[in-house]
Amino acid sequence: MKAGNRKEVIMSRRIVILGGGTGGTLTAGRLLRHSVARDASTTV
């Protein structure tokens, strides 16, 4: 396969946190501080 024939696939990241109580809120806060989570959609 030639290099010009390759297709690039861009996928979005989703983080789902089950449990919207204290533990879910703390986990979401910790994830949002990390650069990986900034590129993702986070749902609590």
N, C-alpha and C positions, 0 to 999 in steps of 0.2 A: 504494500500500500504506500503510495506516495505521501509525503508530508502535507501536501496541499489538499489532500482529500479527507483529512481528519476533521471531524466535527467536535466542537467543544460543547460540553453540556454543563450548564450552570444550574445548580440546585440550591434552593433556599433551605436554611436550617430552621427547624422548629423545635422548641423546648416546651414540653407540657409538664407542669408540676401538678400532680394530683394531691389535693388537700389544700384548701385555702385558709387554713387556720394559722396558728403561730408558726408551726414548722414549715408550712408551704411559703409563708411570707418571708421568713428568714432565709430559706433556700433561694427564693427568687432574688432577694437582695444580694446574696453572695454571688449568684451567677451573673447578675447585671454588672458587678464590679469587675468581672473578668472580660478581657478583650474578645474572647470567643463568643460570649453571650451577646455582645454588642452587635455582632453580625447576624444574630438570629432573632426570630420572633418568639417571645416568651409569653406563655399563657398560664395563669394560675387558676 
